[in-house]
Amino acid sequence: MSFSSIRQLATGEAIQRRIEQIAGPRWRRYLPERIIKLFLFLCATTSIFTTIGIVSVLLFEAVLFFQEVSIFEFLGSTRWTPLFSSKSFGVWPLITGTMLTSVGAMLVALPLGLLSAIYLAEYAPDRVRRVVKPIMEVLAGIPTVVYGYFALLFVTPLLRQIYGEISVFNGLSASIVMGIMILPMVSSLSEDAMQSVPRSLREGAYALGATRLEVATRVVVPAALSGIVAAFILAASRAIGETMIVTIAAGQNPNFTLNPFVPIETMTAYIVQVSLGDTPTGTIEFKTIFAVGLSLFVITLGMNLLSQYFVRRYREVYE
Amino acid sequence: MAVIAQTDFQKRLNRRRLNGRLFYALCLLAVVIALAMLAALLYNVLSQGLTRLSWDFLTNFPSRFPDRAGIQAALLGSVYVVGLAGSLAFILGVGAAIYLEEYSVRSWIARIIQVNIANLAGVPSIVYGILGLEIFVRFMELGKSVLAGGLTLALLVLPIVIIAAQEAIRAVPPSLREGGFALGATRWQVIWNLVLPYSFPGILTGMILAVSRALGETAPLIVMGALTFVPFAPDGPLSRFTVLPIQIFNWTSRPQEGFHVNAAAGIIVLLVVLLTMNAAAVYLRNKFQNRAHG
């Protein structure tokens, strides 16, 4: 072997040439690579375009709506009757309806979810955990329309047997069932947060003579608090955006009230009501759904960002 | 003095232990309540709907008479719309995940996309319905069709697919890629022949979860303009349609008892499909985890 060919080998030129003999010229091998990379990049940007689409559609249509209806009426009045002949566009009844059902759902999901998370993370033997966790996940996988059926045709009749003054459509039944729906979310996210608390912290507390209860409530829960709070906020945001349970079980009467026994209407239920009706697109009645949708989007986005902030800002970092 | 302190301590210890036992009972009770609710839901649906299930129920079209109504149109609509949404979300989602994990891990655009996906996952599904109505139905003039419904649901489940596929791809050991590069493979050859086959079970698990989510969605399709009463099977991508959850919603909100029975029977069909899919996902995940650790 001559000196020059050894040098060529060392610089890889011979290898290059051999590759070109086998696999064709360089550009023909790399052009498909470029095209594929471009295609994958376009796939990745779909999510950006989705966000741009959502924001611009809501903003564009809401601006058209607010050209006809003053934003002060929208945020200042407490009467919501856009579908009647005497129209009034005060969004507050829809917001109180949404608040009522979401706060109610959180009152159910928060204690139950946190307690079952503590049970799963601190008490349950491995065998029980492996059975209970997937069953809880089934609760999370049930479609909301099924929960709606359950609320209207099982929970409401039950509640009416206990207390006769409750209407067929009411916020209470929807709240309870929505609480059950978001319970797995609270429980599994909180449990994840508790599982990531290091063992040494628990063992230190046990060594000081603490009981299980004291370890759970005074060591593990405070250490995992950022994750637990984030889970609560995410679950609340989910409850605010939930649609079918409240549409089916809570009614379509935008009452400005916090009474859980009477029919109400949430923001999401209102959007469904207009979509199901025969309101022509382009009318002011129809445009209300964009203003309501924008309010919903802003509220849930704010809560999601808050949840992410809690995870980042208050996370305890262990080595 | 020491004796008094001893008994005092003993008394307190007993109280602490009692509190502990009470708290344990409370935690257990919370789990039992959650499971009991699930049991009540399943029992209620089964006891109401099981007698209504029959071949006729699956193959009939909706009707004014509850005992003649069936779910054929809804079932076919669901298969078409969710099939379309699933295929689109698969291509776009896996493509996006490959780009984010293999091509541009730390670039600014990847970071923006990542934050964006996390926030999109929290947008209420009904907002996607508004997006679908404005962009696909009205702006692109697809009509309130199977195609528009499939596109809407594809965007809705896209974050789920991307996040699952990213995790699956991240779990591929770097040594596998390096081995491929050392043999002279191009980046795409490494991805196609090594990374994707290795991460496929994880991607599939994410896909199953995404499809089961799409299958249960009601609100976005109602807002987008899907029909509630469809006496025909969809015959193409531009055909109008309904889906199973909307049919269930429609029957639930009618006053007649007979339609409630139909709703329960429809729910049984929906839940059987969903639980089968979830079981498949759990099975795949366990298999995948074993291999990853083995």
Contacts between the chains, C-beta under 8 A, distances in Angstrom:
chain1	res1	chain2	res2	distance
A	19	B	184	6.9
A	29	B	186	6.5
A	30	B	186	7.4
A	32	B	188	7.1
A	33	B	186	5.5
A	33	B	187	6.3
A	33	B	188	5.3
A	36	B	188	5.1
A	37	B	99	7.7
A	37	B	103	6.0
A	37	B	187	8.0
A	37	B	188	7.9
A	39	B	95	6.7
A	40	B	95	4.9
A	40	B	96	7.3
A	40	B	98	5.4
A	40	B	99	3.9
A	40	B	103	6.4
A	41	B	99	5.6
A	41	B	103	7.5
A	42	B	95	7.8
A	43	B	91	7.2
A	43	B	92	4.9
A	43	B	93	7.7
A	43	B	94	7.9
A	43	B	95	3.0
A	43	B	96	4.4
A	43	B	98	8.0
A	43	B	99	6.3
A	44	B	95	7.1
A	44	B	96	4.0
A	44	B	99	4.2
A	44	B	100	5.9
A	44	B	110	7.7
A	44	B	113	5.5
A	45	B	113	7.2
A	46	B	92	5.2
A	46	B	96	6.6
A	46	B	155	7.7
A	46	B	158	6.6
A	47	B	96	6.8
A	47	B	113	6.0
A	47	B	116	5.4
A	47	B	117	5.2
A	47	B	120	5.8
A	47	B	158	6.4
A	47	B	159	7.0
A	47	B	162	7.1
A	48	B	112	7.3
A	48	B	113	6.3
A	48	B	116	5.8
A	50	B	120	6.2
A	50	B	131	7.4
A	50	B	155	5.1
A	50	B	158	7.1
A	51	B	116	5.5
A	51	B	119	7.4
A	51	B	120	6.2
A	53	B	131	5.5
A	53	B	135	5.6
A	54	B	123	6.7
A	54	B	127	6.1
A	54	B	128	7.7
A	54	B	130	7.9
A	54	B	131	5.2
A	57	B	130	6.6
A	57	B	131	5.8
A	57	B	134	4.4
A	57	B	135	6.7
A	58	B	127	7.6
A	58	B	130	6.9
A	61	B	134	7.2
A	111	B	30	7.1
A	112	B	30	4.6
A	112	B	33	6.0
A	112	B	34	6.2
A	113	B	30	7.8
A	115	B	26	6.0
A	115	B	27	4.7
A	115	B	29	7.6
A	115	B	30	3.6
A	115	B	31	7.8
A	116	B	27	6.8
A	116	B	30	4.5
A	116	B	31	4.5
A	116	B	34	6.0
A	118	B	27	5.4
A	119	B	24	8.0
A	119	B	27	3.8
A	119	B	28	6.2
A	119	B	30	6.7
A	119	B	31	5.4
A	120	B	31	7.6
A	123	B	24	6.1
A	123	B	27	6.2
A	123	B	28	7.8
A	132	B	31	6.3
A	132	B	35	7.5
A	134	B	282	6.0
A	135	B	35	6.3
A	135	B	38	6.9
A	136	B	34	6.5
A	136	B	35	7.9
A	137	B	278	7.4
A	138	B	38	6.6
A	138	B	275	7.0
A	138	B	278	6.8
A	139	B	34	6.7
A	139	B	37	7.6
A	139	B	38	5.4
A	141	B	212	6.3
A	141	B	216	7.8
A	141	B	274	6.1
A	141	B	275	7.9
A	141	B	278	5.4
A	142	B	41	7.4
A	142	B	216	7.6
A	142	B	271	7.1
A	142	B	274	7.6
A	143	B	215	7.6
A	143	B	216	2.9
A	143	B	217	7.4
A	143	B	218	7.1
A	143	B	245	5.6
A	143	B	270	6.5
A	143	B	274	7.2
A	144	B	216	7.2
A	144	B	218	6.8
A	144	B	219	7.8
A	145	B	216	7.3
A	145	B	218	4.6
A	145	B	245	4.5
A	145	B	246	8.0
A	145	B	248	5.3
A	145	B	249	5.1
A	145	B	252	7.4
A	146	B	41	7.4
A	146	B	45	7.4
A	146	B	216	7.8
A	146	B	248	7.3
A	146	B	267	5.2
A	146	B	270	7.1
A	146	B	271	7.0
A	147	B	41	7.8
A	148	B	249	7.1
A	148	B	252	6.4
A	149	B	45	7.5
A	149	B	248	6.8
A	149	B	252	4.8
A	149	B	260	8.0
A	149	B	263	5.7
A	149	B	264	7.3
A	149	B	267	6.2
A	150	B	40	8.0
A	150	B	41	5.0
A	150	B	44	6.6
A	150	B	45	7.6
A	152	B	252	6.4
A	153	B	44	7.5
A	153	B	48	7.9
A	153	B	252	7.1
A	153	B	260	5.9
A	154	B	40	6.9
A	154	B	41	7.4
A	154	B	44	4.8
A	180	B	34	7.0
A	180	B	37	4.8
A	183	B	34	5.6
A	184	B	34	7.7
A	187	B	34	7.6
A	211	B	16	5.2
A	211	B	17	6.4
A	211	B	19	7.6
A	211	B	20	4.5
A	212	B	20	5.5
A	212	B	23	8.0
A	212	B	24	7.3
A	213	B	16	7.5
A	213	B	19	5.7
A	213	B	20	4.1
A	213	B	23	4.5
A	213	B	24	7.6
A	214	B	16	7.2
A	214	B	20	7.8
A	216	B	23	7.6
A	217	B	23	7.7
A	234	B	122	7.1
A	237	B	122	6.1
A	238	B	122	8.0
A	240	B	124	7.4
A	241	B	123	7.6
A	241	B	124	2.6
A	241	B	125	7.1
A	241	B	126	6.8
A	241	B	127	7.6
A	242	B	124	7.6
A	243	B	124	7.3
A	243	B	125	7.0
A	243	B	126	4.9
A	243	B	218	7.4
A	243	B	219	3.8
A	244	B	218	5.1
A	244	B	219	5.9
A	244	B	245	7.8
A	244	B	249	6.6
A	247	B	219	7.6
A	247	B	249	7.9
A	248	B	249	6.8
A	248	B	252	5.8
A	248	B	253	6.2
A	268	B	124	6.9
A	268	B	126	5.2
A	268	B	219	6.9
A	271	B	126	5.7
A	271	B	129	7.7
A	271	B	130	7.4
A	271	B	219	8.0
A	271	B	223	6.0
A	272	B	126	7.3
A	272	B	219	6.2
A	272	B	222	5.6
A	272	B	223	6.7
A	275	B	129	7.5
A	275	B	133	8.0
A	275	B	222	5.3
A	275	B	223	4.5
A	275	B	225	7.1
A	276	B	222	6.4
A	276	B	228	7.0
A	281	B	138	7.2
A	289	B	130	6.8
A	289	B	223	7.7
A	290	B	130	6.9
A	293	B	126	7.4
A	293	B	127	5.9
A	293	B	130	4.9
A	296	B	124	6.1
A	296	B	126	7.4
A	296	B	127	6.7
A	297	B	123	6.7
A	297	B	124	7.5
A	297	B	127	5.4
A	300	B	122	6.3
A	300	B	123	6.7
A	300	B	124	5.6
A	301	B	119	6.6
A	301	B	122	7.3
A	301	B	123	7.3
A	303	B	122	8.0
A	304	B	118	8.0
A	304	B	119	6.0
A	304	B	122	3.9
A	305	B	119	7.4
A	308	B	118	7.0
